[in-house]
Amino acid sequence: MAKKANLASALDDVTPAPVAQVEHRPARERSTPVIPSREGTVLVGAHLPARYGKALKLLAAETGETQRQLIEEALDLLFVKKGAKV
């Protein structure tokens, strides 16, 4: 194969065919209803060392609060410390 004069002419030989247009459909309705307690919420998660999970479970058992309540409190304290507006 002969060397091309420039990149543009080399690309002309290998340019793929145009991609077919995708038909856009309107968003379908949910097949299952939203659980009321999850209305207006988002899932916030992270993969953390196992010791964090164990400590969180123990703290929840000791205080009688849910893990969700403890995580919410921890995030509130973090946001205050870092000056984030929630």
ZIBELLIN-V268932 format. One record per run of one state. SS is the DSSP state (alpha for helix, beta for strand, coil for the rest). FROM is the first residue (numbers start at 1). TO is the last residue. If there is no record, write none. Layout:
SS & FROM & TO
SS & FROM & TO
This chain:
coil & 1 & 6
alpha & 7 & 14
coil & 15 & 35
alpha & 36 & 38
coil & 39 & 49
alpha & 50 & 63
coil & 64 & 66
alpha & 67 & 82
coil & 83 & 86
